[in-house]
Amino acid sequence: MKTSTDNKWFPYIVALSAGLVAFSAAFFSVFGLSKLFAGAQSSVVIMAGSLEFAKLVTASFLYRYWDKVPGFLKNYLLIGTVILILITSAGIFGYLSNAYQGATTEFEKQSTILIFKQDQLEQLNEDKIFLKEELGTAISELPENYRTAKAKLRDEYQPQISGINQTILDTKQEIGDLKTKLVDTGVDVGPAIYLARIFNTEIDTVVKWFIFILIFVFDPLAVSLVIAANMAFTLASADTEQKTEYTTKKKRWWELYGEKSKASKSEEFDLEEFVKEDKVEEKPSEPIEHIPSRGAVSGAGKK
């Protein structure tokens, strides 16, 4: 079950992976293009680096404002982004192919020498067989009693055969040394050699298709992850707003209890104020005039 913490950090993880893949693709592409235009490496690095950054910003811009951008600008930015992806892929191809050639130069050199030595060894063996056959034919053509002539023929052919034998031994020694060097050099391109043997093809063909597969995934994945990061942040902000709205509408029981207690206190307070104001506003009753008693009235009449 996903927690809120996972949802909070996931957009940042997507953004980090997008940044790493995009930076790697830009690095390989920029230096690959600089190798292609070796006469102006610094200028190419600056130009290609700015285009790589602009490509990612353009992809984010198109995702965020797709419905608000005018049609001509949208189409131009979309086409430009696709072309920049192709340029980046071409730069990556140049970088990787250059690295492969640098690793296999010595290997190919030694392989060429080895093939030459093997052909030379095969030719020496054929020459040795030819000399022996020629010697045998020459001896067989002589009569049986021409032993001195036969011995003379052997003496003529024997130095040649001995020289060929020595050359064959030297060539075999050189072939053995070359094979040892190829084992050491082939460590760098060992996987390519293994794949070439599996598919029964050349090493260059295997490496070429492997690089093609890599570049078809590399930069398109970087752009896709940048768009995915924008989507993740947008969805995360929407979820945060919904949670905030939900928490403001739905209050917890203790908050409701606190509001009720405050409301009851305010009602009591208002009742007391109302009673006080009523007492203050109540007018005092007018004094009742003193009515004289009957005796006082009668006395007044006598006077």
N, C-alpha and C positions, 0 to 999 in steps of 0.2 A: 504494500500500500504506500503510495507516494505521500510524503509530508509536505507541508507548506515550505519548509526549508529547501527541499529538493526543487520545488517549482520556482523558488526565488533564485537559486543559483544556476539553474539549468540554462537560461539565456546567456549568462556569462560564460558558461562552458562552451556553448555553441559558438559564441563570438571569439573565444580564445582559439578553438580549433580552426575557425575560419581564418583568423589572423595568421596562425602558424602555416597553414596550407598556402594561403595567398602570399605570405612572405617567401616561402620556399620556392613557389612557382616564379615569383618575380625575380628572385636571386638567380635561379638557373637560367631564366629567359634573358635577363639583362646581360649576364656574362656570356651567354651563348651568342647573343647578337653582337656583343663587343668583339668576340672572336671572329665573327663573320665580317665585320667592318673594322679590321685591325688598324686601319689608318687613322681612325678617330675614335679611339676607345672611350675616352672621357666624355666626349659629346654624346656618344651612343648610350652610355650609362645614365647620363642625366636625362636624356630624352625618353629612353625606355622606362626608367624609374617613374618619371612623372606620368607617363601613359598608363603604367600599371596601377598607380594610385587612383588616377582619374577613372579607370575602368571599374574599380570597386565602388567608388562614389556614384558613378553613373548607374550601376546595377541597383544600389540602394535607393537612389532617387527615383528610378523607374518603378520600383516596387511601392514606394510610399505615395507617389503622386501620379500613378498610372491614369487615373480617371480625370485628373485636372490638367495634364500636360496636353498642349495642342497636338494634333495628329502628325504634322510634318516633323515637329521636334521629337516626338515619341519615336517615330520611325527612324529618324536619323540616329538618335541615341542608341536604339536597339541594334541597328546595323553596325554602328561603330563599336559597340560592345562585342558583338560576334566577331568582327574583324580583329579586334584586339585579342580576343581569346585565341584566334588562329595564329596571330603573330607571336603570342606568348608560347603557344605550343611549338611553333617553328623554332623559337629561341631555345626552348628546352631540348628539342631534338638536336640542334646544333651543339649544345653543351654536352649532352650525353654521348653523341657520336664522336666528338672530339676527345672526350675522356676515354672512350673505348679504343679509339685509334692510338692514343698515347700509351695505353696499357698493352696493346697488341703489336706495336711496331717492332719491338725486339723479338716477340714471339714469331711474327710473320717472317722476320729476317732469318731467324734460326731455322724456321720451318723450310724456307726456300733453300737454304744451304744444305739442309738435311736431304731434301728431295734431290738436289743436284748430286750429293755424295752417293745416294742410293742408286741413282742412274749411272753414275760413274763406276760404282762397284759392279753393277750388272754388266756394263760394257767390258770391264776388265775380265770378268768371268767368261764372257763370250770370246774375248781375244785369247784367253788361255786355252779354252777348248779348241779354238780354231788352230792355234799353233800346234797343239798336240795332235790334232787330226792331220794337219799338214805334214808334221814330222813322221807320223805313222804311214801316211801315203807315200812319202818319199822313200822311206826305208823299205816298204813293201815292193816298190818298183825295182829295187836293186836285187841282183842275184844273191843267192844264199852265201856264196863264197866271198862276197864283197864286204867283209866284216870291217875292214879299215874305213871304207867309204861310209858305212853305216855309223861307225863311231864318230867319224868326222861330222856327219850330219847332226848327230846328237849334240856334239860339242858346239855346233853353230846355233842350234835352237835352245839349248839349255840356258844360256845367259838371258835370253829373251823371256823364257818361261819363269826363270828365277826372279827377274825384274818385275814381271807382272804379279808374281806371288807376293813379293815385298810391297808392291803398291796396293794390292788387295788388303794386306794386313794393316797398312797405314790407314787406308780408307775405312776399314772396319773400326779402327781405334777412333778416328774422327767422328764416325757415325755414333759410336757409343757416347763420346763426350757431348755431342750435340743433343742426344736424347736426354742426357742428364740435365743439361741446361734447360731444355724444353720443359722438363718436369718442374724445375724451380720457377721458370717464367710462367708456366701455364697455371700456376696457383691463382694469379690475378684474373685469369679468364677461364678458370676451371668450370664454373657453372655453364658458361656458354659452350664450352667444348662438350660437356656432358649432354646438354640439350641437343647439340648438333648431332651427336652420335645416336641419341634416342630417335630423333625425327629423320635421321639419315640424310642430312643436308649440310650445307656449309655454315661455318660459324657466323659469317657476316649476315646471312639471311635470318638466322635465329635472333641475333642482336637487333637487327632492323625491325622485325615484327614486335619484339619485346619493347623497344623504345616507342613504337607506334601505340601499342596498348597502354603504355604508361602515360603518354601525353594526352591521349583521349580521355583519361580520367583526371589528370592532375589539375589543370587550370579550370575546366568546367566545374569540378568539385569545389574549387575555391570560390568561384562566383556563386554557386548554389548555396554554399554554407554562409556566405555574406547575406544573401536573401533570407535564408533560414534564420539567421541571427536577428534580422529585422522583424521577421514574423514572431519569433519567440519573445522579443521585448514588447511587441505590440499586444500579444496575447497575455503576457504577464501583467502589463499595465491595466488591461481590461479586467482581468481577474481581481486585481487589487482594488479597482474602483467598485466592482460588484460587491466585494467583501466589505468595503467601507460603507457602502450604501446599506447593505444588509445589517451590519452591526449598528448603524445609526437608527434603523427602523426597529430592530428587535433588541430590546433591552433585557438585561438579566434580572432575575427575581430580586436580588438585593438592591439593584438600582430602582426597580419599581417600588420596593418596600421603603426605600429612602425617600422617594418622591411622595409616597402616601403619607409618611410621617411628617414630612415638611408641609404637605397640604393641610393635614389636621392641625398642626401647630399654627399655621397661618390663619385657619378658620377660627381657632380659639382666640387668637390675638385680635382678629377683626371683630369678634363678638364683644370682647372687652372694650375695645375702642368705641364700638357702637353704643355700648351702655354708658361709657363716660361722656360721649358727645351728647347723648340724650339727656343726661343729668345736667349738663352745662346749659343746654338750650332750653331746659324747662323753666318757664317764667314763674316767679313767686306770686302767690295769690294776693290780691289787693286787701288791705286791712279793713275789717268790718267796723263801721262807725259805731261809737258808743251811744247806746240808746239810754237816755236818762230814765231813772226809775220814776214811779208814780209819785212818790213823796216829793221828789225834787220838782216835779211838774206842778204839783198842788201848791207847794210853797211859793213857787214863782207866781202863781196866780193870786195868792193872797197879797203878795206885795203889790 
